[in-house]
Amino acid sequence: MHRLLLLVLLCWASAARAAEHVIVVIWDGLRPDAINETDTPTLAALARDGVFFANHRAVFLSSTIVNGTAIATGCYPAHNGTFANTEYRPTLNPLAPGSTATPGAVKTMAVPTVSEILQRAGRRTAIVGSKSVALVHDHQPRADTPDACVNLIEGRDGLPPEQIQRLLRKVGRPAFESKAKDDWSTHALIGQLWDAGIPAYSLLWLAEPDATQNTTGPGSVESRAALRNSDHNLARLLAELESRNARDKTAILVVSDHGFSTVSRTVDIAGALRHAGFNASRAFTEQPGTNDIVVAGNGTAAALYVIGRSPDTTRRVVEFLQQQDYPGVILTREPVPGTFTTDQARCHTPAGADIIISLRWTAEKSATGVPGLIISDGGPSGSARGAHGSLSRYDLHNTLIAAGPGFPRGVTNSLPSSNADIAPTVLHLLGVKSPQPMDGRILTIEPPGQQPVSSTLIATNGAWRQYLRVTTYAGAFYLDEGNAGAP
């Protein structure tokens, strides 16, 4: 056993050479069990050529902007300030929750991003995405409209804003359909944005398969076609590296922001609270008063804000929820019997919710044969729809494949990893030190003598019982799953 561990460490040490370039490609919503030779042959080959991280995790909430921020900063929501896709931030809108990927919300990020750190070190970076989450990675002024892809290059010797505007006009606007946006974004990155040379760091955010899985569910014919389109764009990027003789100088990380589940049924949490006598709403027409409740839906999770933060109102809401059949895990800002605190899940933020609900899930299979059914807050119900955001193992278990300088070939790594580990790893590969500590760990360094430690936390209050499985390794924290009942 010790000789095997030594062999693995030597293998990693021999691979740990500096990269001239690092490229992070996000396939939004890619489940690792969706990777196969038929739909994703390029990605499957990349896994054989590098490292497949078999125990990779999203941070909670397992949603796009939350994990986009974790990838950008190397920090959990508790430190970067973004815990949900949709949050109630009264300074931005006192009447309703809103997206955390708007320019106004992005400006409140509490820590610098990888791009900012690299720019300050004199490195060029390119950020391209077909979703607004790309704004999280770049804070520079931009010329795009809400329906346009975000195409930016920043940093030392980067394109000035007026040249970016010319680029947007030159490549044209994509069709609204997500696969066309992904094609357009890939073209802009490997074409015009790399014309002056490949930057030290590039990030390409593809909207698929997330966009299609949201409407047709994981495993559908349409979702498999979306997978093939993302694989085609990955192949285009790799071919461009080959044509520039840069493949062996470039570390490539393909990661997904979260996993995915199939919706079994939907609930209206705001409506249920109103029926129980609480003044709850998803938006108000006038300034909410003390003890009013604002519900921010986040797919298979929901954030509840009690105006005035009354402990008594929070407790009564929790007691009501503990009698329902749709919560999976209830987390509270302050301790309440039968709950976990948001701090225990690393999603406590200064202006965060008083209650977070991760909705209930099962390991049952959908009509397409994909395991992982879940309840969702709001929206149409039925097995033809996918969603994410919860502590379900299917929402949390996402994808990471890495190849090139710094990574050995043909390895399956079963040690825990998460999206918070991406940023410190990128900086390490490029030989740049972070100006401040990050929550994630460097994935190309495996400390000798350390083993993952897993534990199961239980919270109960009479008939209500919930659990949370967590793992720690090399100073990093990982959420494995959580649900109602016994583990």
Secondary structure, DSSP 8 states (H G I E B T S, - for coil): -HHHHHHHHHHHHHH----SEEEEEEETT--GGG--TTT-HHHHHHHHHSEEETTEE--SS-SHHHHHHHHHHS--HHHHS---SEE--TTT-SSS-EETTSHHHHTT-SS--HHHHHHHTT-EEEEEESSGGGGGG--S-----TTS-EEEEEETT---HHHHHHHHHHH----SSHHHHHHHHHHHHHTGGGTT---SEEEEEE-TTHHHHHHH-TT-HHHHHHHHHHHHHHHHHHHHHHHTT-GGGEEEEEE-S---EEEEEEE-HHHHHHHTT--EESS-SS---TT-EEEEE-SSEEEEEETT--HHHHHHHHHHHTTSSSEEEEEESS--TT-EEGGGGT---TT--SEEEEE-EEEEE-TTS-EEEEEEESS--STT-EE--SS-HHHHB--EEEESTTS-SSEEE-S-EEGGGHHHHHHHHTT---SS--SS--TT---TT---EEEEEEEEETTEEEEEEEEEETTEEEEEEEEES--
